[in-house]
Amino acid sequence: MPTKSTKKQAKKAKNKFSIKYLLAAVIPILVIAGIIIHLNYDYIKMKNDLDNVNKAVKIGELRTKEYYYQELLRIEDVRNYIFGFNSKEKLAIVFEGIIKAGYKTDNIEMKIKKNKSDVIVKLDDPQILSNTIVSENAVLDEKGLFADISNDMIQEEYKEVKEDTEKRVREGLLKDAKINGEKILTKIVKGANPNIQKVEFVYSEVD
């Protein structure tokens, strides 16, 4: 017949077994819960970091490529009068311009993919942002008595040369702008959070 001492020992052994069993069941659950919490924290932090980057790059424009050019412009104004009399004015202008290409970033969007490690960047195709004259040097070749080269004539010539230059370099310029833009944005996005592994780009055409 079991003694009181034997019963107590059996009860203690049973309690120890129950505690061990409980711990064996609970510890893995706690570990899994800890991993889930950690992953969720990483995801939330990544999302917040990405949102901050997305806001920061919405600066209106992101210039990623520039093209400098120099042109010689010759303008002539001839006024013909009766008896074969005419008046002529000639003007030579050397000017430098710069074409800037890149992105309009107003519509840029950055989203984390389902794998929670890669990012998709949605943005408009790169485009010509500006084409401006940065310096000019005019030389009057010949001054006419009645002829006069107006500022409107000069601006019209400028416009034509700028448009021709832009058409000539547009394709290559936009290609380089896209390559540079992806490098810049990839560096910015990955720099925002160390858990971001890959950056993909999706483009929408600009009208």
C-alpha positions in Angstrom: 0.0 0.0 0.0 1.4 3.4 -1.0 2.5 5.6 1.8 1.9 9.3 2.1 5.5 10.0 1.1 5.2 7.9 -2.0 2.0 9.7 -3.0 3.6 13.1 -2.6 6.6 12.0 -4.7 4.3 10.7 -7.4 2.4 14.0 -7.4 5.6 16.0 -7.6 6.8 13.9 -10.5 3.5 14.4 -12.2 3.6 18.2 -11.7 7.2 18.3 -13.1 6.1 16.3 -16.1 3.2 18.6 -16.7 5.4 21.7 -16.4 8.0 20.2 -18.8 5.3 19.3 -21.2 3.8 22.8 -21.0 7.2 24.4 -21.5 7.9 22.2 -24.4 4.7 23.3 -26.0 4.8 27.0 -25.1 8.5 27.7 -26.0 8.2 27.0 -29.7 5.0 29.1 -29.8 6.8 32.0 -28.1 9.7 31.6 -30.5 7.4 31.6 -33.6 5.5 34.6 -32.2 8.8 36.4 -31.6 9.9 35.7 -35.2 6.5 36.9 -36.5 6.7 40.1 -34.4 10.3 40.7 -35.6 9.3 40.2 -39.2 6.3 42.5 -38.9 8.5 45.1 -37.2 11.0 44.9 -40.1 8.2 45.2 -42.6 6.5 48.1 -40.9 9.9 49.9 -40.6 10.7 49.2 -44.2 7.3 50.5 -45.3 7.7 53.7 -43.2 11.3 54.2 -44.5 10.0 53.8 -48.1 7.1 56.2 -47.5 9.6 58.8 -46.3 11.7 58.3 -49.4 8.7 58.5 -51.7 7.7 61.8 -50.2 11.3 63.1 -50.4 11.7 62.4 -54.1 8.4 64.1 -55.0 10.3 67.3 -55.6 8.8 67.9 -59.0 11.9 67.1 -61.1 14.8 64.7 -60.9 17.5 65.7 -63.4 19.6 62.8 -64.4 21.3 63.8 -67.6 22.6 67.1 -69.1 23.8 68.0 -72.6 25.8 71.1 -73.4 26.0 72.5 -76.9 27.5 75.5 -78.7 26.1 76.9 -81.9 27.0 79.7 -84.4 24.0 81.6 -85.5 24.1 84.0 -88.5 21.2 86.4 -89.0 20.8 88.7 -92.0 18.2 91.4 -92.6 18.0 92.9 -96.1 15.7 95.8 -97.1 15.3 96.5 -100.8 14.2 99.9 -102.1 13.5 101.4 -105.5 16.2 102.1 -108.0 18.1 99.0 -106.8 19.0 100.5 -103.5 19.2 98.1 -100.5 20.2 98.1 -96.9 21.7 95.1 -95.2 22.5 94.2 -91.6 24.4 91.0 -90.6 24.7 89.6 -87.1 26.7 86.6 -85.9 25.9 85.1 -82.5 27.9 82.3 -80.8 25.7 80.9 -78.0 25.8 78.0 -75.5 22.8 76.0 -74.4 22.1 73.2 -72.0 19.4 70.5 -72.3 18.3 68.8 -69.1 16.6 65.5 -69.1 15.1 63.4 -66.3 11.9 62.6 -64.5 8.8 64.5 -63.4 8.4 62.8 -60.0 5.0 64.1 -59.0 3.4 60.8 -59.8 6.1 58.5 -58.5 5.0 55.5 -56.4 7.1 53.0 -54.4 5.6 49.8 -53.1 6.9 46.7 -51.3 6.4 43.4 -53.2 4.7 40.4 -51.6 8.0 38.9 -50.7 8.7 41.8 -48.4 12.2 42.3 -49.6 11.9 43.9 -53.1 10.5 47.2 -54.1 8.6 48.3 -57.2 9.0 51.9 -58.3 6.3 53.2 -60.7 7.1 56.5 -62.5 6.6 58.3 -65.8 9.1 57.8 -68.7 12.0 60.2 -68.6 11.6 63.4 -70.7 13.3 66.7 -71.7 12.9 69.0 -68.7 14.4 72.2 -70.2 16.4 73.6 -73.0 17.9 77.0 -72.2 20.6 79.4 -73.4 23.2 79.9 -70.8 25.6 82.4 -72.6 25.8 84.3 -75.8 28.2 86.5 -77.6 27.0 88.7 -80.5 29.2 90.2 -83.2 27.8 92.7 -85.7 29.3 91.8 -89.1 27.7 94.6 -91.0 25.5 97.5 -90.0 22.8 98.6 -92.4 21.5 102.1 -92.8 17.9 101.2 -92.7 18.0 97.4 -92.0 17.5 96.4 -88.5 17.7 92.9 -86.9 15.0 92.9 -84.2 15.0 90.9 -81.0 12.0 89.0 -82.2 14.1 87.8 -85.2 16.9 86.7 -82.9 14.5 84.8 -80.6 12.9 83.0 -83.5 16.3 81.9 -84.8 17.2 80.7 -81.2 14.0 78.7 -81.0 14.7 77.0 -84.3 18.3 76.0 -83.5 17.2 74.8 -80.0 14.5 72.6 -81.4 16.8 71.1 -84.1 19.5 70.4 -81.5 16.9 68.8 -79.1 15.6 66.5 -81.9 19.1 65.5 -82.8 20.1 64.4 -79.3 16.8 63.4 -77.8 16.9 59.7 -78.2 20.4 59.2 -76.8 19.8 61.8 -74.1 16.6 60.1 -72.8 18.3 56.7 -72.9 21.1 57.9 -70.7 18.7 59.8 -68.4 16.8 56.5 -67.8 20.0 54.5 -67.0 21.3 57.2 -64.7 17.8 57.6 -63.1 17.5 54.0 -62.2 21.0 53.9 -60.7 20.2 57.0 -58.6 16.8 55.8 -57.4 18.1 52.3 -56.7 20.8 53.8 -54.5 18.3 56.0 -52.7 15.7 53.3 -52.1 18.3 50.7 -50.9 20.0 53.3 -48.7 16.7 53.9 -46.9 16.5 50.4 -45.5 19.1 47.5 -45.3 16.4 44.9 -45.8 15.5 46.0 -49.3 17.1 43.5 -51.7 16.0 44.5 -55.2 14.4 47.5 -56.9 12.3 47.1 -60.0 11.0 49.9 -62.3 7.7 50.1 -64.1 7.1 53.0 -66.5 4.0 54.8 -67.9 4.2 56.8 -71.1 4.1 60.6 -71.0 1.7 62.2 -73.4 
